[in-house]
Amino acid sequence: MVVFVFDVDDTLILHNKENNNYYETFNNGELKKLIENIKYQKLYIYTNGTYSHGESIVNNLLLDTMIPKKNIFGRDTLPYMKPDIRSFNYVGDLIKKDINYDNTRIYFFDDLIDNLITAKRIGWFTVWISSDFINKPGYIDYAFPNIFQALLFFKEQ
């Protein structure tokens, strides 16, 4: 079983100084179309932002039919925040309980190395989204300049 866990800020969406209103930005559904063509069983959001921030991003990206509200983890719904290993263990336990399957490959997409280090420590596969992707540390499994390139790669797998 394959599970994708996405961070939100600077992973699924990018911040920029000119326009940071990603709650009302028009989205043409390209990300959704790409995800629909990938073989996975479940999708989750795991953010240090609030639950409502994660939910708003999911809705804006038209992913609400693919990511149910119970699959969004935010700082106000978790006892610990990333990169605390207790946070990752807590989320991992919730995912395992949700999917009820032991042989799960969890792919964690994030822009912050510290979060990916912790995810790797608990056995998740790590996907670094960064403009510096070419300098991927050896302990990170995959690196891409943006979420679209990452998903295109996984579409071909």
N, CA, C and O atoms as a GROMACS GRO file, in nm:
protein
  628
    1MET      N    1   0.084  -0.118   0.000
    1MET     CA    2   0.000   0.000   0.000
    1MET      C    3   0.089   0.125   0.000
    1MET      O    4   0.190   0.129   0.070
    2VAL      N    5   0.051   0.225  -0.078
    2VAL     CA    6   0.126   0.350  -0.088
    2VAL      C    7   0.040   0.465  -0.036
    2VAL      O    8  -0.076   0.481  -0.073
    3VAL      N    9   0.100   0.544   0.052
    3VAL     CA   10   0.034   0.660   0.111
    3VAL      C   11   0.122   0.781   0.084
    3VAL      O   12   0.244   0.776   0.100
    4PHE      N   13   0.060   0.890   0.044
    4PHE     CA   14   0.131   1.018   0.028
    4PHE      C   15   0.088   1.112   0.139
    4PHE      O   16  -0.031   1.130   0.164
    5VAL      N   17   0.186   1.173   0.205
    5VAL     CA   18   0.163   1.272   0.310
    5VAL      C   19   0.229   1.400   0.264
    5VAL      O   20   0.350   1.404   0.243
    6PHE      N   21   0.150   1.507   0.250
    6PHE     CA   22   0.201   1.634   0.199
    6PHE      C   23   0.205   1.741   0.307
    6PHE      O   24   0.108   1.761   0.380
    7ASP      N   25   0.318   1.809   0.316
    7ASP     CA   26   0.322   1.936   0.386
    7ASP      C   27   0.249   2.035   0.296
    7ASP      O   28   0.225   2.006   0.179
    8VAL      N   29   0.213   2.151   0.349
    8VAL     CA   30   0.139   2.249   0.269
    8VAL      C   31   0.231   2.362   0.221
    8VAL      O   32   0.258   2.373   0.102
    9ASP      N   33   0.278   2.444   0.314
    9ASP     CA   34   0.349   2.567   0.277
    9ASP      C   35   0.488   2.538   0.219
    9ASP      O   36   0.570   2.470   0.280
   10ASP      N   37   0.509   2.591   0.102
   10ASP     CA   38   0.632   2.576   0.024
   10ASP      C   39   0.655   2.432  -0.021
   10ASP      O   40   0.765   2.396  -0.062
   11THR      N   41   0.551   2.351  -0.013
   11THR     CA   42   0.555   2.216  -0.070
   11THR      C   43   0.443   2.206  -0.173
   11THR      O   44   0.471   2.195  -0.293
   12LEU      N   45   0.317   2.211  -0.129
   12LEU     CA   46   0.205   2.213  -0.224
   12LEU      C   47   0.183   2.352  -0.282
   12LEU      O   48   0.147   2.366  -0.399
   13ILE      N   49   0.203   2.453  -0.201
   13ILE     CA   50   0.190   2.592  -0.247
   13ILE      C   51   0.319   2.665  -0.216
   13ILE      O   52   0.392   2.628  -0.124
   14LEU      N   53   0.346   2.769  -0.291
   14LEU     CA   54   0.467   2.848  -0.269
   14LEU      C   55   0.429   2.985  -0.217
   14LEU      O   56   0.333   3.046  -0.264
   15HIS      N   57   0.505   3.033  -0.122
   15HIS     CA   58   0.489   3.170  -0.075
   15HIS      C   59   0.571   3.261  -0.167
   15HIS      O   60   0.675   3.221  -0.218
   16ASN      N   61   0.523   3.379  -0.186
   16ASN     CA   62   0.604   3.481  -0.252
   16ASN      C   63   0.567   3.617  -0.197
   16ASN      O   64   0.458   3.635  -0.143
   17LYS      N   65   0.656   3.710  -0.212
   17LYS     CA   66   0.634   3.843  -0.152
   17LYS      C   67   0.528   3.923  -0.227
   17LYS      O   68   0.463   4.009  -0.168
   18GLU      N   69   0.509   3.895  -0.355
   18GLU     CA   70   0.415   3.974  -0.434
   18GLU      C   71   0.270   3.937  -0.407
   18GLU      O   72   0.183   4.024  -0.399
   19ASN      N   73   0.244   3.808  -0.393
   19ASN     CA   74   0.105   3.763  -0.378
   19ASN      C   75   0.103   3.642  -0.286
   19ASN      O   76   0.145   3.533  -0.324
   20ASN      N   77   0.054   3.661  -0.167
   20ASN     CA   78   0.050   3.553  -0.070
   20ASN      C   79  -0.093   3.515  -0.034
   20ASN      O   80  -0.118   3.458   0.071
   21ASN      N   81  -0.188   3.548  -0.123
   21ASN     CA   82  -0.328   3.518  -0.095
   21ASN      C   83  -0.367   3.386  -0.163
   21ASN      O   84  -0.444   3.385  -0.259
   22TYR      N   85  -0.313   3.277  -0.113
   22TYR     CA   86  -0.336   3.148  -0.175
   22TYR      C   87  -0.471   3.088  -0.138
   22TYR      O   88  -0.505   2.981  -0.188
   23TYR      N   89  -0.549   3.152  -0.054
   23TYR     CA   90  -0.683   3.103  -0.022
   23TYR      C   91  -0.782   3.138  -0.132
   23TYR      O   92  -0.882   3.068  -0.150
   24GLU      N   93  -0.758   3.244  -0.206
   24GLU     CA   94  -0.852   3.287  -0.308
   24GLU      C   95  -0.794   3.278  -0.449
   24GLU      O   96  -0.858   3.321  -0.545
   25THR      N   97  -0.677   3.223  -0.462
   25THR     CA   98  -0.612   3.212  -0.592
   25THR      C   99  -0.689   3.115  -0.681
   25THR      O  100  -0.729   3.008  -0.635
   26PHE      N  101  -0.709   3.151  -0.806
   26PHE     CA  102  -0.774   3.061  -0.900
   26PHE      C  103  -0.686   2.939  -0.920
   26PHE      O  104  -0.565   2.951  -0.937
   27ASN      N  105  -0.747   2.823  -0.920
   27ASN     CA  106  -0.674   2.699  -0.943
   27ASN      C  107  -0.744   2.624  -1.054
   27ASN      O  108  -0.865   2.603  -1.049
   28ASN      N  109  -0.670   2.583  -1.154
   28ASN     CA  110  -0.730   2.516  -1.269
   28ASN      C  111  -0.736   2.365  -1.254
   28ASN      O  112  -0.777   2.296  -1.348
   29GLY      N  113  -0.698   2.312  -1.140
   29GLY     CA  114  -0.712   2.169  -1.116
   29GLY      C  115  -0.599   2.084  -1.170
   29GLY      O  116  -0.611   1.961  -1.171
   30GLU      N  117  -0.490   2.145  -1.215
   30GLU     CA  118  -0.379   2.067  -1.272
   30GLU      C  119  -0.317   1.973  -1.169
   30GLU      O  120  -0.284   1.859  -1.202
   31LEU      N  121  -0.302   2.020  -1.046
   31LEU     CA  122  -0.246   1.935  -0.942
   31LEU      C  123  -0.337   1.814  -0.917
   31LEU      O  124  -0.289   1.702  -0.903
   32LYS      N  125  -0.466   1.838  -0.911
   32LYS     CA  126  -0.562   1.730  -0.891
   32LYS      C  127  -0.554   1.628  -1.004
   32LYS      O  128  -0.551   1.507  -0.979
   33LYS      N  129  -0.549   1.676  -1.128
   33LYS     CA  130  -0.541   1.586  -1.244
   33LYS      C  131  -0.416   1.499  -1.237
   33LYS      O  132  -0.419   1.381  -1.269
   34LEU      N  133  -0.307   1.558  -1.196
   34LEU     CA  134  -0.182   1.485  -1.186
   34LEU      C  135  -0.190   1.378  -1.077
   34LEU      O  136  -0.150   1.263  -1.098
   35ILE      N  137  -0.242   1.414  -0.962
   35ILE     CA  138  -0.254   1.319  -0.850
   35ILE      C  139  -0.348   1.204  -0.888
   35ILE      O  140  -0.325   1.089  -0.850
   36GLU      N  141  -0.453   1.234  -0.962
   36GLU     CA  142  -0.550   1.130  -1.001
   36GLU      C  143  -0.485   1.020  -1.085
   36GLU      O  144  -0.536   0.908  -1.090
   37ASN      N  145  -0.374   1.050  -1.150
   37ASN     CA  146  -0.306   0.953  -1.236
   37ASN      C  147  -0.191   0.881  -1.169
   37ASN      O  148  -0.110   0.817  -1.236
   38ILE      N  149  -0.183   0.889  -1.038
   38ILE     CA  150  -0.076   0.823  -0.962
   38ILE      C  151  -0.137   0.708  -0.883
   38ILE      O  152  -0.250   0.718  -0.834
   39LYS      N  153  -0.062   0.600  -0.871
   39LYS     CA  154  -0.109   0.485  -0.794
   39LYS      C  155  -0.078   0.506  -0.647
   39LYS      O  156   0.038   0.498  -0.605
   40TYR      N  157  -0.179   0.532  -0.570
   40TYR     CA  158  -0.168   0.550  -0.426
   40TYR      C  159  -0.300   0.503  -0.365
   40TYR      O  160  -0.400   0.489  -0.435
   41GLN      N  161  -0.297   0.480  -0.234
   41GLN     CA  162  -0.420   0.440  -0.167
   41GLN      C  163  -0.484   0.552  -0.087
   41GLN      O  164  -0.607   0.564  -0.083
   42LYS      N  165  -0.402   0.635  -0.022
   42LYS     CA  166  -0.457   0.743   0.061
   42LYS      C  167  -0.366   0.865   0.052
   42LYS      O  168  -0.246   0.854   0.027
   43LEU      N  169  -0.428   0.982   0.072
   43LEU     CA  170  -0.356   1.110   0.077
   43LEU      C  171  -0.384   1.177   0.211
   43LEU      O  172  -0.494   1.168   0.266
   44TYR      N  173  -0.281   1.244   0.262
   44TYR     CA  174  -0.294   1.316   0.389
   44TYR      C  175  -0.222   1.450   0.378
   44TYR      O  176  -0.129   1.466   0.298
   45ILE      N  177  -0.266   1.544   0.459
   45ILE     CA  178  -0.198   1.673   0.476
   45ILE      C  179  -0.144   1.675   0.618
   45ILE      O  180  -0.213   1.639   0.713
   46TYR      N  181  -0.018   1.717   0.632
   46TYR     CA  182   0.049   1.724   0.763
   46TYR      C  183   0.124   1.856   0.766
   46TYR      O  184   0.230   1.869   0.705
   47THR      N  185   0.069   1.954   0.838
   47THR     CA  186   0.124   2.089   0.836
   47THR      C  187   0.145   2.143   0.977
   47THR      O  188   0.073   2.107   1.070
   48ASN      N  189   0.244   2.229   0.990
   48ASN     CA  190   0.260   2.304   1.114
   48ASN      C  191   0.170   2.426   1.115
   48ASN      O  192   0.166   2.500   1.214
   49GLY      N  193   0.099   2.449   1.006
   49GLY     CA  194  -0.004   2.551   1.004
   49GLY      C  195  -0.128   2.497   1.075
   49GLY      O  196  -0.129   2.382   1.120
   50THR      N  197  -0.228   2.577   1.086
   50THR     CA  198  -0.351   2.533   1.152
   50THR      C  199  -0.429   2.436   1.064
   50THR      O  200  -0.408   2.428   0.943
   51TYR      N  201  -0.518   2.364   1.127
   51TYR     CA  202  -0.607   2.273   1.054
   51TYR      C  203  -0.684   2.350   0.947
   51TYR      O  204  -0.694   2.305   0.833
   52SER      N  205  -0.738   2.467   0.983
   52SER     CA  206  -0.818   2.544   0.886
   52SER      C  207  -0.732   2.592   0.770
   52SER      O  208  -0.782   2.604   0.657
   53HIS      N  209  -0.605   2.620   0.794
   53HIS     CA  210  -0.513   2.656   0.686
   53HIS      C  211  -0.500   2.538   0.589
   53HIS      O  212  -0.513   2.554   0.468
   54GLY      N  213  -0.475   2.418   0.643
   54GLY     CA  214  -0.465   2.298   0.560
   54GLY      C  215  -0.592   2.272   0.482
   54GLY      O  216  -0.588   2.240   0.363
   55GLU      N  217  -0.706   2.286   0.549
   55GLU     CA  218  -0.835   2.264   0.485
   55GLU      C  219  -0.859   2.364   0.372
   55GLU      O  220  -0.907   2.327   0.265
   56SER      N  221  -0.825   2.490   0.395
   56SER     CA  222  -0.842   2.593   0.292
   56SER      C  223  -0.757   2.564   0.170
   56SER      O  224  -0.802   2.582   0.056
   57ILE      N  225  -0.635   2.520   0.192
   57ILE     CA  226  -0.546   2.488   0.080
   57ILE      C  227  -0.601   2.368   0.002
   57ILE      O  228  -0.602   2.370  -0.121
   58VAL      N  229  -0.645   2.266   0.073
   58VAL     CA  230  -0.704   2.148   0.008
   58VAL      C  231  -0.822   2.190  -0.078
   58VAL      O  232  -0.835   2.146  -0.192
   59ASN      N  233  -0.909   2.275  -0.025
   59ASN     CA  234  -1.025   2.322  -0.101
   59ASN      C  235  -0.983   2.406  -0.222
   59ASN      O  236  -1.037   2.388  -0.331
   60ASN      N  237  -0.888   2.496  -0.203
   60ASN     CA  238  -0.843   2.582  -0.311
   60ASN      C  239  -0.778   2.503  -0.424
   60ASN      O  240  -0.792   2.539  -0.541
   61LEU      N  241  -0.708   2.398  -0.389
   61LEU     CA  242  -0.642   2.315  -0.491
   61LEU      C  243  -0.737   2.209  -0.550
   61LEU      O  244  -0.695   2.125  -0.629
   62LEU      N  245  -0.864   2.215  -0.510
   62LEU     CA  246  -0.968   2.125  -0.559
   62LEU      C  247  -0.940   1.979  -0.523
   62LEU      O  248  -0.976   1.888  -0.596
   63LEU      N  249  -0.875   1.959  -0.407
   63LEU     CA  250  -0.840   1.825  -0.362
   63LEU      C  251  -0.935   1.772  -0.255
   63LEU      O  252  -0.910   1.666  -0.198
   64ASP      N  253  -1.042   1.845  -0.227
   64ASP     CA  254  -1.131   1.809  -0.117
   64ASP      C  255  -1.201   1.675  -0.137
   64ASP      O  256  -1.238   1.611  -0.039
   65THR      N  257  -1.219   1.631  -0.260
   65THR     CA  258  -1.280   1.499  -0.283
   65THR      C  259  -1.177   1.387  -0.266
   65THR      O  260  -1.214   1.271  -0.250
   66MET      N  261  -1.048   1.422  -0.270
   66MET     CA  262  -0.941   1.322  -0.259
   66MET      C  263  -0.883   1.315  -0.118
   66MET      O  264  -0.830   1.212  -0.077
   67ILE      N  265  -0.893   1.425  -0.045
   67ILE     CA  266  -0.838   1.432   0.090
   67ILE      C  267  -0.951   1.469   0.185
   67ILE      O  268  -0.984   1.587   0.199
   68PRO      N  269  -1.010   1.370   0.251
   68PRO     CA  270  -1.118   1.401   0.345
   68PRO      C  271  -1.067   1.482   0.464
   68PRO      O  272  -0.948   1.479   0.496
   69LYS      N  273  -1.155   1.552   0.528
   69LYS     CA  274  -1.118   1.639   0.640
   69LYS      C  275  -1.043   1.563   0.749
   69LYS      O  276  -0.954   1.620   0.813
   70LYS      N  277  -1.078   1.438   0.772
   70LYS     CA  278  -1.011   1.360   0.878
   70LYS      C  279  -0.866   1.329   0.842
   70LYS      O  280  -0.790   1.284   0.928
   71ASN      N  281  -0.827   1.352   0.718
   71ASN     CA  282  -0.690   1.325   0.673
   71ASN      C  283  -0.602   1.450   0.674
   71ASN      O  284  -0.494   1.452   0.616
   72ILE      N  285  -0.650   1.555   0.741
   72ILE     CA  286  -0.572   1.679   0.753
   72ILE      C  287  -0.525   1.691   0.898
   72ILE      O  288  -0.606   1.692   0.991
   73PHE      N  289  -0.394   1.701   0.915
   73PHE     CA  290  -0.334   1.716   1.047
   73PHE      C  291  -0.269   1.853   1.056
   73PHE      O  292  -0.180   1.886   0.977
   74GLY      N  293  -0.313   1.934   1.152
   74GLY     CA  294  -0.258   2.068   1.172
   74GLY      C  295  -0.209   2.085   1.314
   74GLY      O  296  -0.235   2.002   1.401
   75ARG      N  297  -0.138   2.194   1.337
   75ARG     CA  298  -0.076   2.215   1.469
   75ARG      C  299  -0.178   2.223   1.582
   75ARG      O  300  -0.146   2.194   1.697
   76ASP      N  301  -0.301   2.262   1.549
   76ASP     CA  302  -0.402   2.273   1.653
   76ASP      C  303  -0.482   2.144   1.671
   76ASP      O  304  -0.574   2.139   1.753
   77THR      N  305  -0.447   2.039   1.595
   77THR     CA  306  -0.514   1.910   1.613
   77THR      C  307  -0.414   1.801   1.655
   77THR      O  308  -0.451   1.684   1.668
   78LEU      N  309  -0.290   1.839   1.677
   78LEU     CA  310  -0.185   1.745   1.715
   78LEU      C  311  -0.121   1.789   1.847
   78LEU      O  312  -0.115   1.909   1.876
   79PRO      N  313  -0.073   1.694   1.927
   79PRO     CA  314  -0.009   1.731   2.053
   79PRO      C  315   0.133   1.787   2.037
   79PRO      O  316   0.185   1.852   2.128
   80TYR      N  317   0.194   1.762   1.922
   80TYR     CA  318   0.331   1.810   1.896
   80TYR      C  319   0.340   1.858   1.752
   80TYR      O  320   0.259   1.820   1.667
   81MET      N  321   0.440   1.942   1.725
   81MET     CA  322   0.462   1.993   1.590
   81MET      C  323   0.586   1.930   1.528
   81MET      O  324   0.674   1.881   1.599
   82LYS      N  325   0.590   1.932   1.395
   82LYS     CA  326   0.711   1.888   1.324
   82LYS      C  327   0.825   1.982   1.362
   82LYS      O  328   0.798   2.101   1.380
   83PRO      N  329   0.945   1.940   1.375
   83PRO     CA  330   1.001   1.808   1.344
   83PRO      C  331   1.008   1.714   1.464
   83PRO      O  332   1.081   1.614   1.458
   84ASP      N  333   0.936   1.741   1.571
   84ASP     CA  334   0.938   1.655   1.690
   84ASP      C  335   0.899   1.512   1.650
   84ASP      O  336   0.795   1.491   1.588
   85ILE      N  337   0.981   1.417   1.685
   85ILE     CA  338   0.955   1.277   1.648
   85ILE      C  339   0.824   1.227   1.707
   85ILE      O  340   0.761   1.139   1.650
   86ARG      N  341   0.782   1.282   1.820
   86ARG     CA  342   0.654   1.242   1.878
   86ARG      C  343   0.539   1.280   1.786
   86ARG      O  344   0.438   1.209   1.778
   87SER      N  345   0.553   1.391   1.715
   87SER     CA  346   0.451   1.433   1.621
   87SER      C  347   0.442   1.334   1.505
   87SER      O  348   0.332   1.293   1.466
   88PHE      N  349   0.557   1.297   1.452
   88PHE     CA  350   0.559   1.201   1.341
   88PHE      C  351   0.505   1.065   1.384
   88PHE      O  352   0.429   1.002   1.310
   89ASN      N  353   0.542   1.019   1.503
   89ASN     CA  354   0.489   0.892   1.552
   89ASN      C  355   0.338   0.898   1.571
   89ASN      O  356   0.267   0.803   1.539
   90TYR      N  357   0.290   1.010   1.623
   90TYR     CA  358   0.146   1.029   1.645
   90TYR      C  359   0.070   1.023   1.511
   90TYR      O  360  -0.029   0.951   1.499
   91VAL      N  361   0.119   1.099   1.412
   91VAL     CA  362   0.055   1.100   1.280
   91VAL      C  363   0.067   0.962   1.215
   91VAL      O  364  -0.029   0.912   1.156
   92GLY      N  365   0.183   0.900   1.227
   92GLY     CA  366   0.201   0.766   1.171
   92GLY      C  367   0.105   0.666   1.230
   92GLY      O  368   0.050   0.582   1.158
   93ASP      N  369   0.083   0.673   1.361
   93ASP     CA  370  -0.012   0.584   1.427
   93ASP      C  371  -0.155   0.608   1.377
   93ASP      O  372  -0.231   0.513   1.357
   94LEU      N  373  -0.192   0.734   1.357
   94LEU     CA  374  -0.326   0.766   1.306
   94LEU      C  375  -0.343   0.712   1.163
   94LEU      O  376  -0.449   0.660   1.128
   95ILE      N  377  -0.239   0.726   1.082
   95ILE     CA  378  -0.246   0.675   0.945
   95ILE      C  379  -0.260   0.523   0.947
   95ILE      O  380  -0.344   0.468   0.876
   96LYS      N  381  -0.178   0.456   1.026
   96LYS     CA  382  -0.185   0.309   1.032
   96LYS      C  383  -0.323   0.262   1.080
   96LYS      O  384  -0.376   0.163   1.031
   97LYS      N  385  -0.379   0.334   1.176
   97LYS     CA  386  -0.512   0.300   1.225
   97LYS      C  387  -0.617   0.323   1.116
   97LYS      O  388  -0.711   0.245   1.102
   98ASP      N  389  -0.601   0.430   1.039
   98ASP     CA  390  -0.695   0.464   0.932
   98ASP      C  391  -0.692   0.362   0.820
   98ASP      O  392  -0.797   0.322   0.769
   99ILE      N  393  -0.574   0.320   0.780
   99ILE     CA  394  -0.564   0.229   0.666
   99ILE      C  395  -0.571   0.083   0.706
   99ILE      O  396  -0.599  -0.004   0.624
  100ASN      N  397  -0.543   0.056   0.834
  100ASN     CA  398  -0.552  -0.080   0.887
  100ASN      C  399  -0.472  -0.179   0.803
  100ASN      O  400  -0.520  -0.285   0.765
  101TYR      N  401  -0.347  -0.141   0.775
  101TYR     CA  402  -0.260  -0.222   0.690
  101TYR      C  403  -0.117  -0.200   0.734
  101TYR      O  404  -0.072  -0.086   0.744
  102ASP      N  405  -0.045  -0.308   0.758
  102ASP     CA  406   0.091  -0.297   0.812
  102ASP      C  407   0.198  -0.270   0.706
  102ASP      O  408   0.295  -0.199   0.734
  103ASN      N  409   0.184  -0.324   0.588
  103ASN     CA  410   0.285  -0.308   0.484
  103ASN      C  411   0.262  -0.180   0.404
  103ASN      O  412   0.225  -0.186   0.286
  104THR      N  413   0.282  -0.069   0.466
  104THR     CA  414   0.253   0.059   0.404
  104THR      C  415   0.382   0.134   0.374
  104THR      O  416   0.473   0.141   0.458
  105ARG      N  417   0.389   0.190   0.255
  105ARG     CA  418   0.500   0.277   0.217
  105ARG      C  419   0.448   0.421   0.226
  105ARG      O  420   0.365   0.463   0.146
  106ILE      N  421   0.497   0.495   0.324
  106ILE     CA  422   0.455   0.634   0.342
  106ILE      C  423   0.558   0.724   0.277
  106ILE      O  424   0.676   0.721   0.313
  107TYR      N  425   0.514   0.804   0.181
  107TYR     CA  426   0.599   0.903   0.115
  107TYR      C  427   0.562   1.039   0.171
  107TYR      O  428   0.447   1.083   0.161
  108PHE      N  429   0.661   1.105   0.229
  108PHE     CA  430   0.639   1.235   0.294
  108PHE      C  431   0.705   1.344   0.212
  108PHE      O  432   0.826   1.343   0.191
  109PHE      N  433   0.624   1.439   0.165
  109PHE     CA  434   0.668   1.551   0.082
  109PHE      C  435   0.679   1.675   0.169
  109PHE      O  436   0.580   1.717   0.229
  110ASP      N  437   0.798   1.734   0.178
  110ASP     CA  438   0.817   1.854   0.260
  110ASP      C  439   0.932   1.936   0.203
  110ASP      O  440   1.018   1.884   0.131
  111ASP      N  441   0.932   2.064   0.235
  111ASP     CA  442   1.039   2.152   0.189
  111ASP      C  443   1.149   2.170   0.293
  111ASP      O  444   1.254   2.226   0.262
  112LEU      N  445   1.127   2.124   0.416
  112LEU     CA  446   1.225   2.146   0.523
  112LEU      C  447   1.302   2.019   0.556
  112LEU      O  448   1.243   1.915   0.588
  113ILE      N  449   1.433   2.029   0.549
  113ILE     CA  450   1.521   1.915   0.574
  113ILE      C  451   1.499   1.857   0.715
  113ILE      O  452   1.495   1.735   0.730
  114ASP      N  453   1.485   1.942   0.817
  114ASP     CA  454   1.467   1.891   0.954
  114ASP      C  455   1.346   1.798   0.964
  114ASP      O  456   1.351   1.696   1.032
  115ASN      N  457   1.237   1.833   0.896
  115ASN     CA  458   1.118   1.749   0.897
  115ASN      C  459   1.145   1.616   0.826
  115ASN      O  460   1.100   1.510   0.870
  116LEU      N  461   1.218   1.623   0.717
  116LEU     CA  462   1.248   1.502   0.640
  116LEU      C  463   1.342   1.409   0.717
  116LEU      O  464   1.330   1.287   0.707
  117ILE      N  465   1.434   1.466   0.792
  117ILE     CA  466   1.525   1.384   0.873
  117ILE      C  467   1.445   1.302   0.973
  117ILE      O  468   1.469   1.182   0.990
  118THR      N  469   1.350   1.366   1.040
  118THR     CA  470   1.268   1.294   1.138
  118THR      C  471   1.182   1.189   1.070
  118THR      O  472   1.170   1.077   1.120
  119ALA      N  473   1.122   1.224   0.957
  119ALA     CA  474   1.039   1.127   0.884
  119ALA      C  475   1.122   1.005   0.844
  119ALA      O  476   1.076   0.892   0.855
  120LYS      N  477   1.243   1.028   0.800
  120LYS     CA  478   1.332   0.918   0.761
  120LYS      C  479   1.364   0.829   0.882
  120LYS      O  480   1.370   0.707   0.870
  121ARG      N  481   1.383   0.892   0.998
  121ARG     CA  482   1.414   0.816   1.120
  121ARG      C  483   1.304   0.717   1.157
  121ARG      O  484   1.332   0.612   1.217
  122ILE      N  485   1.180   0.748   1.123
  122ILE     CA  486   1.071   0.655   1.158
  122ILE      C  487   1.033   0.564   1.040
  122ILE      O  488   0.934   0.491   1.048
  123GLY      N  489   1.111   0.570   0.933
  123GLY     CA  490   1.090   0.476   0.824
  123GLY      C  491   1.007   0.524   0.707
  123GLY      O  492   0.973   0.445   0.619
  124TRP      N  493   0.974   0.653   0.704
  124TRP     CA  494   0.901   0.706   0.590
  124TRP      C  495   0.998   0.734   0.476
  124TRP      O  496   1.116   0.760   0.499
  125PHE      N  497   0.949   0.729   0.354
  125PHE     CA  498   1.027   0.769   0.238
  125PHE      C  499   1.015   0.920   0.225
  125PHE      O  500   0.907   0.976   0.239
  126THR      N  501   1.127   0.985   0.199
  126THR     CA  502   1.130   1.131   0.205
  126THR      C  503   1.144   1.193   0.066
  126THR      O  504   1.222   1.148  -0.018
  127VAL      N  505   1.064   1.298   0.044
  127VAL     CA  506   1.062   1.369  -0.083
  127VAL      C  507   1.082   1.518  -0.053
  127VAL      O  508   0.993   1.583   0.002
  128TRP      N  509   1.198   1.570  -0.090
  128TRP     CA  510   1.233   1.709  -0.064
  128TRP      C  511   1.190   1.795  -0.181
  128TRP      O  512   1.230   1.770  -0.295
  129ILE      N  513   1.109   1.895  -0.154
  129ILE     CA  514   1.065   1.992  -0.255
  129ILE      C  515   1.142   2.121  -0.229
  129ILE      O  516   1.116   2.191  -0.130
  130SER      N  517   1.236   2.152  -0.319
  130SER     CA  518   1.322   2.267  -0.296
  130SER      C  519   1.387   2.311  -0.427
  130SER      O  520   1.420   2.228  -0.512
  131SER      N  521   1.405   2.441  -0.442
  131SER     CA  522   1.478   2.491  -0.559
  131SER      C  523   1.625   2.447  -0.553
  131SER      O  524   1.695   2.453  -0.654
  132ASP      N  525   1.669   2.404  -0.437
  132ASP     CA  526   1.806   2.356  -0.417
  132ASP      C  527   1.815   2.204  -0.431
  132ASP      O  528   1.910   2.142  -0.384
  133PHE      N  529   1.716   2.143  -0.496
  133PHE     CA  530   1.703   1.998  -0.505
  133PHE      C  531   1.828   1.928  -0.559
  133PHE      O  532   1.854   1.813  -0.525
  134ILE      N  533   1.903   1.996  -0.640
  134ILE     CA  534   2.023   1.936  -0.700
  134ILE      C  535   2.128   1.903  -0.593
  134ILE      O  536   2.214   1.818  -0.614
  135ASN      N  537   2.120   1.970  -0.479
  135ASN     CA  538   2.213   1.946  -0.368
  135ASN      C  539   2.151   1.855  -0.262
  135ASN      O  540   2.174   1.873  -0.143
  136LYS      N  541   2.073   1.758  -0.306
  136LYS     CA  542   2.003   1.666  -0.217
  136LYS      C  543   2.101   1.593  -0.126
  136LYS      O  544   2.195   1.530  -0.174
  137PRO      N  545   2.079   1.600   0.005
  137PRO     CA  546   2.161   1.520   0.096
  137PRO      C  547   2.136   1.371   0.072
  137PRO      O  548   2.026   1.332   0.031
  138GLY      N  549   2.235   1.289   0.097
  138GLY     CA  550   2.225   1.146   0.071
  138GLY      C  551   2.118   1.074   0.151
  138GLY      O  552   2.071   0.968   0.109
  139TYR      N  553   2.080   1.128   0.264
  139TYR     CA  554   1.981   1.062   0.348
  139TYR      C  555   1.837   1.094   0.306
  139TYR      O  556   1.743   1.039   0.363
  140ILE      N  557   1.820   1.180   0.209
  140ILE     CA  558   1.688   1.210   0.154
  140ILE      C  559   1.666   1.118   0.033
  140ILE      O  560   1.756   1.103  -0.050
  141ASP      N  561   1.549   1.058   0.023
  141ASP     CA  562   1.524   0.962  -0.084
  141ASP      C  563   1.508   1.026  -0.221
  141ASP      O  564   1.566   0.979  -0.319
  142TYR      N  565   1.430   1.133  -0.230
  142TYR     CA  566   1.401   1.196  -0.358
  142TYR      C  567   1.404   1.348  -0.339
  142TYR      O  568   1.377   1.398  -0.231
  143ALA      N  569   1.437   1.420  -0.447
  143ALA     CA  570   1.436   1.566  -0.442
  143ALA      C  571   1.391   1.620  -0.578
  143ALA      O  572   1.431   1.571  -0.683
  144PHE      N  573   1.307   1.723  -0.572
  144PHE     CA  574   1.252   1.783  -0.693
  144PHE      C  575   1.239   1.934  -0.672
  144PHE      O  576   1.227   1.980  -0.559
  145PRO      N  577   1.241   2.011  -0.780
  145PRO     CA  578   1.231   2.157  -0.767
  145PRO      C  579   1.091   2.205  -0.729
  145PRO      O  580   1.076   2.316  -0.676
  146ASN      N  581   0.988   2.122  -0.756
  146ASN     CA  582   0.850   2.160  -0.723
  146ASN      C  583   0.763   2.036  -0.714
  146ASN      O  584   0.804   1.927  -0.753
  147ILE      N  585   0.644   2.054  -0.664
  147ILE     CA  586   0.553   1.941  -0.643
  147ILE      C  587   0.511   1.878  -0.775
  147ILE      O  588   0.487   1.757  -0.780
  148PHE      N  589   0.501   1.956  -0.881
  148PHE     CA  590   0.459   1.902  -1.009
  148PHE      C  591   0.563   1.804  -1.064
  148PHE      O  592   0.526   1.697  -1.114
  149GLN      N  593   0.691   1.839  -1.056
  149GLN     CA  594   0.796   1.749  -1.102
  149GLN      C  595   0.798   1.620  -1.018
  149GLN      O  596   0.817   1.511  -1.071
  150ALA      N  597   0.777   1.636  -0.888
  150ALA     CA  598   0.773   1.518  -0.801
  150ALA      C  599   0.659   1.425  -0.840
  150ALA      O  600   0.678   1.304  -0.852
  151LEU      N  601   0.542   1.480  -0.860
  151LEU     CA  602   0.426   1.397  -0.893
  151LEU      C  603   0.438   1.336  -1.032
  151LEU      O  604   0.392   1.224  -1.053
  152LEU      N  605   0.500   1.407  -1.126
  152LEU     CA  606   0.524   1.348  -1.257
  152LEU      C  607   0.614   1.226  -1.245
  152LEU      O  608   0.592   1.125  -1.313
  153PHE      N  609   0.714   1.235  -1.159
  153PHE     CA  610   0.803   1.122  -1.136
  153PHE      C  611   0.724   1.002  -1.081
  153PHE      O  612   0.738   0.891  -1.131
  154PHE      N  613   0.642   1.025  -0.980
  154PHE     CA  614   0.566   0.916  -0.919
  154PHE      C  615   0.457   0.862  -1.011
  154PHE      O  616   0.417   0.746  -0.999
  155LYS      N  617   0.410   0.944  -1.102
  155LYS     CA  618   0.313   0.899  -1.201
  155LYS      C  619   0.375   0.791  -1.289
  155LYS      O  620   0.306   0.698  -1.330
  156GLU      N  621   0.502   0.803  -1.318
  156GLU     CA  622   0.571   0.709  -1.407
  156GLU      C  623   0.612   0.580  -1.335
  156GLU      O  624   0.651   0.484  -1.400
  157GLN      N  625   0.605   0.577  -1.204
  157GLN     CA  626   0.648   0.458  -1.128
  157GLN      C  627   0.545   0.349  -1.128
  157GLN      O  628   0.567   0.243  -1.069
   0.00000   0.00000   0.00000
